[in-house]
Amino acid sequence: MRLTIVGTGYVGLVAGTCFAESGHDVLCLDIDQAKIERLKKGELTIYEPGLLDLFQRGTREGRLNFSTSCAEAVRHARVFFLCLPTPPAEDGSADVKYVLGAVAGLARELARLDADPNASPAKSSHQLRVPLFVCKSTVPVGTSAKVRAAVAAAYPGPFAVASNPEFLKEGAAVEDFLKPDRVVIGADEPAAAKTLEALYEPFCRSGAPILQMDPASAELTKYAANCFLAAKISFMNEIARLCEATGADVELVRRGITADARIGKAFLFPGLGYGGSCFPKDTRALAATARALGLRASIVEAAEAVNDAQKTILVPKILKHLGPSPKGRAVGLWGLAFKPRTDDIREAPALAIVERLLDAGVKVRAFDPEAMANVRALFGERIHYAKNPYDALDGAEALVLVTEWNEFRSPDWERVKQLLKRPAVFDGRNLFDPAEMKELGFEYWGIGRK
């Protein structure tokens, strides 16, 4: 099948690469000329485990190509996957201007192509002979109707619109795409649904369901899933605060509740809260949608409030440890990305922690395996970018663990102790055992640990 992927961010680049890996002829469209030139040269513009090999194979074998030309994208295929950003507006709602702007441009090019008697429009599927606009971006309920109106305003021919939300975890996006736990297709036209079902069937042969529904239900499914997971994280962080106040140990409490099959074990690890491009934006957007309808998403709003406070919960303890005059003292920070296995720093707890420490005059020595360049673009030379985890601790008065990369799990504690001026560890992800840390001679602060 011939496919056009509109947008080459995390979702678009992963989707395009994985569709090409499955044998489809994919053209990825983006307005960012510099990004497209890098991709054409074989340079990935994001870090995502497992993506590079598939990307190189797809480009080498000619199934994965890139362009900034809307006309070329329309000539290439008539199945358009919309993978555009939906940044939050001032009221927290998702701004779909990039989605609608791209759709309008594609529709205008389609109209020009159909009016050209010498053109031979691409036929992308034996199932569907009309243009199909598939919204993969996370968008508010009702966006499919807006997409339909935007196309109709510029394109006089028949077309179809569908919602196909993504459920990709950064750091495991390739595996999630190739082996999904479910595929959601929201389409009113049966032919559009059949086209997408045929496209995803090879990825679902292990039994993952392909769920067909109306577009509004598909759009809300994405928000409901992300907001529920965000609420689980914030709930566990509230329990961690109660544990600290009562002398209980959150790890023991966590084990006690997750043994209940109705509750489950996933997303119930206390820490410094969630970040990234999805949970913060989607909780605000769902709350904004509820307000626009005269309702209130109270649980979602509470999850967001808890998370905002959780990001810097260790900062007062760090400053207290540094003493009444923290200015000029240094701490070593391990982890800058919002989660392991990604270079994404959007809404990362590390950013809030660094900003608060800098405001107090504290020197920050930081290391992250992948996110250093992105942080440097934001903070410049206001912090020290360490060559390795141990360089970050040289002369520091505490180790602050923010992101639980695997390489931080088993450090050389004797070396850590020699490098630190004071043997102190602030564990923002409860990665280390408090009793073991005490035995090794470290002062230790975790999240909700006894």
Buried (B, 14 or more C-beta within 10 A) or exposed (E): BBBBBBBBBBBBBBBBBBBBBBEBBBBBBBBBEEBBEBBEEEEBBBBBBBBBEBBBBBBEEEBBBBBBEBBBBBBBBBBBBBBBBBEBBEEBBBBBEBBBEBBBBBBBBBBBBBEEEEEEBBEBBEBBEBBBBBBBBBBBBBBBEBBBEBBEEBBEEEBBBBBBBBBBBBBBBBBBBBEBEEBBBBBBBEBBBBBBBBBBEEBBEEEBEBEBBEBBBBBBBBBBBBBEBBBBBBBBBBBBBEBBEEEBBBBEBBEEBBEEEEEEEEBBBBBBBBBBBBBBBBBBBBBBBBBEEEEEBEBBBBBBEBBBBBBBBBBEBBBEBBEEEBEEBBBBBBBBBBBBBBBBBBBBBBBBBBBBBBEBEBBBBBBBBBBBEBBBEBBEEEBBBBEEBBBBBBEBBBBBBBBBBEEBEEBEBEEBBEBBEBBBBBBBBBBBBBEEBEEBEBEBBBBBBB
